[in-house]
Amino acid sequence: MTLAQVVYQISVDSDFAAQMRTEPERALAERGLKLSKEEQAFLSRGLKREARGDGSMVSMSDIAVLYAHWG
């Protein structure tokens, strides 16, 4: 459930999303969330894909596609 909570927060909170790109451990700790190293690596890969030229965030469907191939 925590991974889903983090993905949701990334999609609705641009400040949290920015902090997850630069200081993921701190961003999670400040919100009382904890992810495994594998989950953090997964999200990091997804966040790196966000640059699309229009500045949009990674969509939930993009994360779902990555998640389907994870593990």
C-alpha positions in Angstrom: 0.0 0.0 0.0 2.8 2.4 0.7 4.1 2.4 -2.9 0.6 3.2 -4.1 0.4 6.1 -1.6 3.8 7.5 -2.8 2.8 7.3 -6.4 -0.5 9.0 -5.7 1.3 11.8 -3.8 3.8 12.2 -6.7 0.8 12.6 -9.1 -1.0 15.3 -7.0 1.8 17.1 -5.2 4.4 18.8 -7.4 6.6 19.8 -4.4 6.7 16.2 -3.2 7.4 15.0 -6.7 10.3 17.4 -7.0 11.7 16.4 -3.6 11.4 12.7 -4.6 13.7 13.5 -7.5 16.3 15.2 -5.4 16.0 13.8 -1.9 13.8 10.8 -1.9 14.8 9.5 1.5 14.0 12.9 3.1 10.8 13.3 1.2 9.6 9.9 2.4 10.7 10.4 6.0 9.0 13.8 6.3 5.7 12.1 5.5 6.3 9.0 7.6 6.6 6.7 4.6 9.1 4.0 3.9 9.9 2.2 0.7 12.3 -0.6 0.0 15.4 0.1 -2.0 13.8 -1.7 -5.0 10.7 0.4 -4.7 12.8 3.6 -4.5 14.8 2.5 -7.6 11.5 1.8 -9.5 10.1 5.2 -8.7 13.4 6.9 -9.6 13.3 5.3 -13.1 9.8 6.5 -13.5 10.5 10.1 -12.4 13.5 10.3 -14.8 11.1 9.6 -17.6 8.9 12.6 -16.8 10.7 15.1 -19.0 8.5 15.3 -22.0 9.0 18.8 -23.3 5.7 20.0 -21.9 6.8 19.7 -18.3 4.1 17.3 -17.4 4.4 14.8 -14.6 4.7 11.1 -15.1 1.1 9.8 -15.5 -0.3 7.0 -13.4 -0.6 4.9 -16.6 3.2 5.3 -17.1 3.9 4.2 -13.6 1.5 1.2 -14.0 3.4 0.1 -17.2 6.7 0.3 -15.3 5.2 -1.5 -12.3 3.9 -4.3 -14.6 7.5 -5.0 -15.7 9.1 -4.6 -12.3 10.2 -7.6 -10.3 
